[in-house]
Amino acid sequence: MSSSCASTVPPHRLWWLALGFGLWSFAFVALYALHALGCAYGWSDPLLRLGMTGLLAATVAALGFALSQAPRSSPGDGTTALIGRAARWTLWAAMIGAIFTFAPALALTACR
């Protein structure tokens, strides 16, 4: 009896599916930790905004680099091609999500 459900996807390709939102979640925590530290230690408003802008730029750059390195497969690869396409879409979604969730934090009052 042969197994027709055998996976031919290399395990290292599955990590690409979690990479985008893994980077996003790390940056989310880092952005709000930076904001909390800046407010707690009384950093000046321009310095705090510069740090938060730098973190946003670094996040978008890291996601862009990951997107450029994401696996690409020929259309005939089946599941492997699907994993590659899904990984690229999740990286795009994480990049757009980072911009939409982090950029508004730069427009608000830094500390109260």
Buried (B, 14 or more C-beta within 10 A) or exposed (E): EEEEEEEEBEEEBEEBBEBBBBBBEEBBEBBEEBBEEBEEEEBEEEEBBEBBBEBBEEBBEBBEEBBEEBBEBEEEBEEBBEBBBBBBEBBBBBBEBBBEBBEEBBEEEBEE
